[in-house]
Amino acid sequence: MSATDEWLAWRTARETDLAQEHGWLSLTAFAWLPDQAASLPGLPGRWWADDSGAHVEADPGESLRVGDEPVAGRATADVEESGSRLWVRHGDRVVELLRRGGRLAVRTRDPQAPTRLGFRGVPTWEHDPDWVRPGRFTPSDRPARVAVRTARDDLVQHATVVGTVDVDIDGVRHRLSAVAAGDGLGLLFHDTTNGDASAPWRTVTTSAPDPDGNVVVDFNRAVNLPFAFTAHGTCPGPVTGNRIAVPVTAGEKRPA
């Protein structure tokens, strides 16, 4: 299989994942949980959070379920920082519980969301082998916890930087802070296509570093984070300095 065919197969898997029934394209609402029981737009029941976790209380006849069991009275759950779980069901909708910046929130995932029903794929630049670049990973002596801005004005998150990746683009060396991403490294980055041809930032995952720190950075596989498709994402932005000073004309473009 050629490199282009491999990329096309990867693109198909990527778009299938996005379009799952309760995937990223199904988000329709986001709400920070209040500290007193209150109704939330579009959802039955009363919702709130305290030191013991998140709570929902259903009135008789309200069709809320946790798993296969109806909510009879109150249901409680919690999740770790930066984590999430699909928690409460209402019809074919699912309420996701998440914790960001120490606060609990809920997000509604609806298979009938217009973003999902209208999805016709993500626009991309054509595959270009010149955008498959060698890089060199230099691990940090100690991982650093760094504050980063996010897709929400009311939220700051933290990234754990495990080192840097040097990659040459158009004869200019760029040093990008890296986070762990499976066997490889995650590089969130800005470039000069942002806001026009591409989303405000994108991310690409490198190959696993070899014993000498060599990695492959395939910018053809640079992807949008969920905030590019929905207003209900909490996606972290790049670490300060992760800016490529040329147009990266590879990978995903800004969604229509």
C-alpha positions as CSV (number, residue, x, y, z in Angstrom):
1,M,0.0,0.0,0.0
2,S,1.4,3.4,-0.9
3,A,1.8,6.2,1.6
4,T,-1.1,8.0,0.0
5,D,-3.4,5.0,0.3
6,E,-2.4,4.5,3.9
7,W,-3.2,8.1,4.6
8,L,-6.6,7.7,2.9
9,A,-7.4,4.7,5.0
10,W,-6.4,6.6,8.1
11,R,-8.7,9.5,7.0
12,T,-11.6,7.1,6.6
13,A,-11.1,5.8,10.1
14,R,-10.7,9.3,11.5
15,E,-14.0,10.5,10.0
16,T,-15.8,7.3,11.1
17,D,-14.7,8.0,14.6
18,L,-15.8,11.6,14.5
19,A,-19.3,10.6,13.3
20,Q,-20.0,8.0,16.0
21,E,-23.5,8.1,17.5
22,H,-22.3,9.9,20.6
23,G,-19.0,11.2,19.2
24,W,-17.6,14.7,19.0
25,L,-20.0,15.8,16.4
26,S,-23.0,15.0,18.6
27,L,-22.3,17.7,21.2
28,T,-25.3,20.1,21.6
29,A,-24.8,21.7,25.1
30,F,-22.3,22.4,27.9
31,A,-23.0,23.6,31.4
32,W,-20.9,24.1,34.5
33,L,-22.8,22.4,37.4
34,P,-24.1,24.9,40.0
35,D,-23.5,24.4,43.7
36,Q,-27.3,24.3,44.4
37,A,-29.8,22.0,42.7
38,A,-31.1,23.7,39.5
39,S,-32.6,22.9,36.2
40,L,-30.4,22.9,33.1
41,P,-31.7,24.0,29.6
42,G,-33.0,21.1,27.6
43,L,-32.6,18.5,30.3
44,P,-35.1,17.1,32.9
45,G,-34.2,16.9,36.5
46,R,-32.2,19.1,38.8
47,W,-28.4,19.1,38.7
48,W,-25.6,20.3,41.0
49,A,-22.1,19.5,42.3
50,D,-20.4,19.6,45.7
51,D,-17.4,18.1,47.3
52,S,-18.8,14.6,47.0
53,G,-19.3,14.8,43.2
54,A,-22.1,15.5,40.7
55,H,-25.7,14.9,41.4
56,V,-28.9,14.7,39.5
57,E,-32.4,14.4,41.0
58,A,-35.3,13.2,38.9
59,D,-39.0,13.9,39.5
60,P,-41.5,11.0,39.1
61,G,-42.1,10.3,35.5
62,E,-38.8,11.9,34.2
63,S,-37.1,9.4,32.0
64,L,-33.5,9.6,33.2
65,R,-31.4,6.4,33.3
66,V,-27.9,5.5,34.5
67,G,-27.0,2.4,32.5
68,D,-30.2,0.3,32.3
69,E,-31.6,1.6,35.6
70,P,-34.0,4.5,35.9
71,V,-33.0,7.3,38.2
72,A,-35.2,6.9,41.2
73,G,-34.6,9.9,43.3
74,R,-30.9,10.9,43.1
75,A,-27.9,9.7,41.2
76,T,-24.3,10.7,42.1
77,A,-21.0,10.3,40.2
78,D,-17.6,11.8,40.0
79,V,-14.6,11.9,37.6
80,E,-10.9,12.8,37.8
81,E,-9.4,16.0,36.6
82,S,-9.3,16.1,32.7
83,G,-11.4,13.0,32.6
84,S,-15.0,12.4,31.5
85,R,-17.6,9.6,31.5
86,L,-20.9,9.1,29.7
87,W,-23.2,9.2,32.7
88,V,-27.0,9.8,32.4
89,R,-29.2,8.9,29.5
90,H,-32.4,10.7,28.4
91,G,-33.9,9.0,25.4
92,D,-31.2,8.6,22.8
93,R,-29.2,11.5,24.3
94,V,-26.4,11.0,26.7
95,V,-25.2,13.4,29.4
96,E,-21.4,13.4,29.7
97,L,-19.8,14.3,33.1
98,L,-16.4,16.0,32.9
99,R,-14.0,17.7,35.3
100,R,-12.0,20.6,34.0
101,G,-9.9,23.1,36.0
102,G,-11.2,21.5,39.2
103,R,-14.9,22.1,38.3
104,L,-17.5,19.6,37.2
105,A,-19.6,20.2,34.1
106,V,-22.0,18.2,31.9
107,R,-22.2,18.0,28.2
108,T,-25.1,16.7,26.1
109,R,-24.4,14.3,23.3
110,D,-27.3,13.9,20.9
111,P,-27.2,11.7,17.8
112,Q,-29.6,14.1,16.1
113,A,-27.2,17.0,16.4
114,P,-27.1,19.1,13.2
115,T,-23.2,18.9,13.2
116,R,-23.5,15.1,13.1
117,L,-26.4,14.7,10.6
118,G,-24.9,17.3,8.3
119,F,-21.3,15.9,8.4
120,R,-19.8,15.2,5.0
121,G,-16.2,14.8,6.0
122,V,-13.3,17.1,7.1
123,P,-11.7,19.2,4.3
124,T,-7.9,18.6,4.0
125,W,-4.9,19.5,2.0
126,E,-3.9,16.7,-0.4
127,H,-1.3,14.2,0.9
128,D,2.2,15.6,0.4
129,P,5.2,13.5,1.2
130,D,7.3,16.6,1.7
131,W,5.3,17.3,4.9
132,V,6.6,14.0,6.4
133,R,9.5,15.5,8.4
134,P,12.2,14.0,10.6
135,G,12.4,15.4,14.2
136,R,14.5,15.0,17.3
137,F,13.1,14.5,20.7
138,T,14.9,15.9,23.8
139,P,13.3,14.7,27.0
140,S,13.0,17.0,30.0
141,D,14.9,16.2,33.1
142,R,11.6,16.4,34.9
143,P,8.1,16.8,33.2
144,A,6.8,20.3,33.7
145,R,3.2,21.2,34.4
146,V,2.4,24.3,32.3
147,A,-0.8,26.4,32.2
148,V,-2.4,26.7,28.8
149,R,-5.4,28.6,27.4
150,T,-8.3,26.6,26.1
151,A,-11.2,26.8,23.7
152,R,-13.3,28.4,26.5
153,D,-12.6,31.9,27.9
154,D,-13.6,30.7,31.4
155,L,-11.2,27.8,31.6
156,V,-7.5,27.4,32.0
157,Q,-6.0,23.9,31.9
158,H,-2.5,22.4,32.4
159,A,-0.3,20.4,30.1
160,T,2.5,18.1,31.2
161,V,5.4,18.9,29.0
162,V,7.7,15.9,28.7
163,G,10.3,17.5,26.4
164,T,10.8,19.2,23.1
165,V,10.8,18.1,19.4
166,D,13.1,20.0,16.9
167,V,11.8,19.8,13.4
168,D,13.1,21.7,10.3
169,I,10.6,23.4,8.0
170,D,11.7,25.3,5.0
171,G,15.2,25.4,6.4
172,V,14.1,26.9,9.7
173,R,14.4,24.8,12.9
174,H,11.3,24.9,15.1
175,R,11.4,23.7,18.7
176,L,8.0,22.5,19.9
177,S,7.0,21.5,23.5
178,A,5.7,17.9,23.5
179,V,3.2,16.0,25.7
180,A,2.8,12.3,25.9
181,A,0.5,10.8,23.4
182,G,0.4,7.0,23.4
183,D,3.7,5.6,22.2
184,G,4.4,8.9,20.5
185,L,4.4,12.6,21.3
186,G,1.6,15.2,20.9
187,L,2.5,18.5,19.4
188,L,-0.2,21.2,19.6
189,F,0.8,24.0,17.3
190,H,-0.2,27.3,15.7
191,D,0.9,28.2,12.2
192,T,0.2,31.0,9.7
193,T,-2.8,29.3,8.1
194,N,-4.8,29.6,11.4
195,G,-8.0,31.5,11.3
196,D,-8.1,31.4,7.5
197,A,-7.6,28.0,6.0
198,S,-7.2,26.1,9.3
199,A,-8.6,26.2,12.8
200,P,-7.0,28.4,15.4
201,W,-4.7,25.5,16.3
202,R,-4.1,21.8,15.4
203,T,-2.3,18.8,16.8
204,V,-0.1,16.1,15.4
205,T,1.2,12.9,17.0
206,T,4.7,11.8,16.2
207,S,6.1,8.3,15.9
208,A,7.5,6.7,19.0
209,P,11.1,8.1,19.6
210,D,13.9,5.6,18.8
211,P,16.8,5.2,21.3
212,D,18.5,8.3,19.8
213,G,15.3,10.4,20.1
214,N,14.5,10.4,16.4
215,V,10.9,10.8,15.5
216,V,8.8,11.3,12.4
217,V,6.4,14.2,12.3
218,D,3.8,13.6,9.5
219,F,1.9,16.9,9.2
220,N,-0.4,15.2,6.7
221,R,-2.0,13.7,9.9
222,A,-2.4,17.1,11.7
223,V,-6.0,17.1,13.0
224,N,-8.5,19.5,14.4
225,L,-9.4,19.3,18.1
226,P,-13.2,19.0,18.9
227,F,-13.5,22.7,19.4
228,A,-13.1,23.2,15.7
229,F,-16.4,21.4,15.1
230,T,-18.5,22.5,18.1
231,A,-18.9,25.4,20.5
232,H,-18.9,22.9,23.4
233,G,-15.3,21.7,23.4
234,T,-12.9,22.4,26.3
235,C,-9.8,21.7,24.3
236,P,-6.4,22.8,25.6
237,G,-4.4,25.2,23.4
238,P,-0.7,24.9,22.5
239,V,2.0,25.7,25.0
240,T,3.3,29.2,24.6
241,G,6.0,29.1,21.9
242,N,4.5,26.3,19.9
243,R,4.2,28.5,16.8
244,I,5.4,27.5,13.3
245,A,6.2,30.7,11.4
246,V,5.3,29.3,8.0
247,P,2.0,28.0,6.5
248,V,1.6,24.2,7.3
249,T,-0.4,23.3,4.2
250,A,-1.0,19.7,5.2
251,G,-3.5,17.9,7.3
252,E,-7.0,19.0,8.2
253,K,-8.4,22.4,7.2
254,R,-11.0,24.4,9.0
255,P,-14.3,22.6,9.0
256,A,-17.1,24.2,6.9
